[in-house]
Structures are given as C-alpha cells and as structure tokens.
Amino acid sequence: MAARLDLGTRPRLGYSASRVDRAAERRADADAMRALESNSRARAYVIGGELIVLRKTNEGLDPLFAWAEARALAGVAETTFLGLVDGAPRFAVAIEPNAATALKDNSAFEVTDLRSIAVRGLIDADHLPPLAEGKALLGWHAHHRFCPNCGSATQAVEAGWRRDCPACQTQHFPRTDPVAIMLPVAGDRCVLGRSHRFQPGMWSCLAGYIEPGEAIEDAVRRETREEAGIACGRVAYFASQPWPFPTSLMIGCHAEAISHEIVIDRNELVDARWFDREEVASMIARKHPEGLTAPAPVAIAYHIIRAWVEDGVEFG
Amino acid sequence: MAARLDLGTRPRLGYSASRVDRAAERRADADAMRALESNSRARAYVIGGELIVLRKTNEGLDPLFAWAEARALAGVAETTFLGLVDGAPRFAVAIEPNAATALKDNSAFEVTDLRSIAVRGLIDADHLPPLAEGKALLGWHAHHRFCPNCGSATQAVEAGWRRDCPACQTQHFPRTDPVAIMLPVAGDRCVLGRSHRFQPGMWSCLAGYIEPGEAIEDAVRRETREEAGIACGRVAYFASQPWPFPTSLMIGCHAEAISHEIVIDRNELVDARWFDREEVASMIARKHPEGLTAPAPVAIAYHIIRAWVEDGVEFG
C-alpha cells in the first residue's frame, strides 16, 4: 500500500444518510395522513420533473414550503408523504415540469435541477436525501399512471407509495433500478472510462444496470467485460447511494481485473484506459497537469475511486 | 471470535455464479438472433408462470428443450434470449401457466416450481442461474404488456430485453426489485424472525424492499426498526443473490444492533427474538432439540446466518 495522500477531508456521500423517519406505518392510515397534512409544522418540497423549486430568503435558499404555499405555486399533479423530521411531517409535491420552468421567471424563486443543487451546495445537505426520496417517487408516478398489466388508469394510494388498478386489482409499487458501478483495479493501476455524456476531461467508474436473474458481483463482471473488454475476478462491495435520475440505486464496488487489454464498446463509452494511482490522485485533488478530473464528491464514483487511491482494496 | 463449528462444506449460493455469457450485444441484431434460433445447438427452458417444465430422461430430469420441441409443447406467449453457454444459444420460452399445469398430467414431464427444483436438487446446479434469468424476465413480460406511461399495448423487442410503446415511444426495461435482507447481531446473539409464510419451526433473516431514494444501508436500518423495533448502527454487506419470485435482487447484510428490546410489527412478522450463537448453529446443522431450523442453503439467508455463526462479522 502506498503512503496516504493528502486529498483533504472525505466529504459526505450525496443523497445518503437520511434524517427522515419514513414512518411507513402511517401511509395506509388516511385519517392520520390528513392530520399530518394539517399539522402546522408540515412542510413540502416542490418538484417539477427534473426541476426543484427553492424559495429565496434573507438567509439563503430554502427548499421547504408551507402546505398552502406549495399548493398555491401551480397545479398539483401528485403529493407524497416522505416521513417525519423531528416529528414534523415532510411531503413532496409534484407540479408539471412546464409550471416549474415558468417559475424560473419569478424572482422569488430559484429553480434548478437536483444535481446542481447538490454539486453547488445551494442548500443544507440534510435536505438532499428527502429531495432524492421525493424526486424518485414523484418521477415514478409521472410515468406510471397506467397499469402495465392491463392498460387501465391507476390511482395513487397509501400516501403516494402505491398505485392500484381498479380494473385488474393489481397493486403497483415504486420502481428502483439497481445499478452496478465499479472500479476495476490491478495493483497500482485502475481502469476509468468516459461516457458520451461526460464533460470534457472527466473520467469515471464504469457502470450499468443489474439485469434480471443476476447477482451484483456477476453484473460487475459482465459490465466490465462488455464496456471495456476487461475480465474481472473477485468483487468487493464498497457502498451504495440512491441516485434519483430517475430512480436508480448505485451499488459501488471494486473489482479485481484479471486481464489487461482494453476493448472499448463504442456504444457505451467514448474512451477507457488504465491509469496509475498517482495520476488518479492528482485528478481527485484537481491538480492534474492536463486538467483531467474525477467526478464531483456528490457521486459515489468519487468515493469508490478515492477509497482505492487512499486505502487500496482488500478482496475477501 | 468463537471456534469454528463443524457445519460441513459451505454449499453454493442458489441462482448465482452463472456460466451463461449474456452476449447482450447480440440482442439488438435481429439477423444474428434468427441465426442463433436456428443453430442446431440452440436449446430453450420452458416456463409457465411459477412452473418450470422438465423432460424425464433415462439420465434424470432435463430442463433443456430443442427449439422445435419447446414450441410444440403449448402456445408460446413470449421468447427471450438468455445468452450463450460454450457458444450454444440458450433461450427461455413462456407458455401460459394453465398450459404448464396441464403438462403435469403428461408422464413425459415433471412440472414444478423453481424453488422446489433448487431445494430438492432436481437438475444440475448450472441450470439454476439461467432459469432464474428466464423466469424473472418472462415474469416481467407477463405483467408488463401495456405502457405504464400511456396505457397502450407494448411490443417486445431486442430479443425480449425491452418493450417499446408504439404510441408514446417510451422504451421499457425489465424491472429488478432490490431487497435488503439482514441479520442484526450483537456479540454472540442475533435477531431472527418468522413471517406468516414460513413453515413451522423455521426462523430467518429480516428483509424488505429498498425504497426510492434510499441507500442499502439505510434500508437495512429502517426495516430492522420497523419489523423488530431494533435500532442498528453499522451495516456490513455480505453477498447478493438474484431471487426470481418474481423479480427480486436480495442484498445480504449483517447489521450492528444497538438496542435490545424487540417490538414486533405483526403485519410483517408472527414472531422475532434474540438467539444465541450456539442455538443458531444447531439450527443450521438441523440438530436443534426442538426442531427449529434455518432456511435451506438455496436462500442467501442461510449463508448470511452461517457466516456469522462460523466467522462472526467485522464492521468496517
């Protein structure tokens, strides 16, 4: 193991470590839910597709609206109960994406996407997990208004945590898509890739959706071989992160690369190559001579890469 | 750490360690797919809802059918490409559940569910991962024939790996539901629970679906508190397992219990209590004086529990 590098304090993983008690047992109780809605401490986040509406205040930007305020902003498409924070009810309210875009012209509000909010640190980090919860859940509602089993229109029930089909009686639960995101490593080298979507100079982990009938570890090996042509042996889980773009769960791993020649799948990646540990350290520290960078700390990829740079990996 | 107990060889985790190369790059190529279908080495698994059709042969039960054989059994509802095994194409064919039930009366076949096949060891274990792949994928098709975005009928494309909506153009991908399954532990004691569905005397891990906007570790803590009233601190990932009943991905963890009083959620569990390590060892070895048991080795719960009994847990 190389000496520890000075990369500063390790920042918090974005959207994780929620302080919200989801109080799931309350969801099915319509009377309890009405009482929570009319609670004077009830507050709501307002979400329109990819956009989050923030209130400008003298103290900075505030993502919380009183219940009546939230409902007065625009037509409400859906509401959902996120849980309790120190006993105070928190909701998320969906407005139409067009309505959110229109609020950009109102100087009382800052309207922007959740990734920018997290990366730029626009609000207290404690708001990021419930915003992720609300965005993922409301995004699911927006695109699941019909029953995939029979095609009928469905109805939201249980405070926004289920949709029921009145025709075929099927109950539909919110969807969460598990994604394997991994760093293939071999000694003091690792493989990073660049997708079409990345900003210039940024390199990151490989990633892909876990498929039906597939273990996390098998998905890590398959995706690494498909995208970069690298065979992997052992896989070590690192950490996970909700990623509400739209409804992913990122499952971060290190993988033991057992082949070396890279073959790039040009449909998935524009580039992939081996990097030395020292070069990656300079990317994390934003001191790379050619300006190459790793992802921002809001993404689990940053932490997967940094953990390997600082501590290496032990495959069990 | 206590001395290692003699519990015999640790068996393979069910449905994992697939030898199938999914060859995902072939899925979108219709010509390549037709060639694979007409390949003389092409074979298919036949699945009707929860039931798998096995051929009786002199050498035992065989889950593989030649392409024409599979199609002759019953009307084909859906087909999907699973991948290649040593270059030989493997498919899964869906027939209607009623048709599979009817084949139970045909002495040429054994028709039973995948869990029984795995627990009773009816076929070579190498078939379990592709059967899990096929069952999860075909189960998704069976209940996703309509577009959740607009209600129109959708069409299977990409060799069964996507459904497209001709009306609103949305592409739908197979669904996989991540589930947290965990053993809360404190020194030489752990918490096990019993659900309504368990056979008498069986105790297992706690488990629950990971929700939108939630990290695996947060889901472990939430579910343990909801179901058994136990607060947990650190969480250590153990392993994962596809669980195609219908489309789950089991994510196995150990959790550091930091409270002790159990409060049972009677909607979820019929019982939960603390067990000593020695008692759990006797359950795994099937030598418990009162006949209590742990789950069968096909389930990840067996492995999560056994790993703690044999090796303890290190929370990082």
Interface residues (C-beta under 8 A of the other chain):
Chain A: L13 Y15 S16 A17 S18 R22 A24 E25 P129 P130 A132 E133 G134 K135 A136 L137 W140 H143 H144 R145 F146 C147 P148 N149 C150 G151 S152 A153 T170 H172 F173 P174 R175 T176 D177 P178 Y209 I210 E211 P212 G213 E214 A215 I216 E217 D218 R222 E226 Y237 A239 S240 Q241 P242 P244 T247 L249 I251 D265
Chain B: L13 Y15 S16 A17 S18 R22 A24 E25 P129 P130 A132 E133 G134 K135 A136 L137 W140 H143 H144 R145 F146 C147 P148 N149 C150 G151 S152 A153 T170 H172 F173 P174 R175 T176 D177 P178 Y209 I210 E211 P212 G213 E214 A215 I216 E217 D218 R222 E226 Y237 A239 S240 Q241 P242 P244 T247 L249 I251 D265
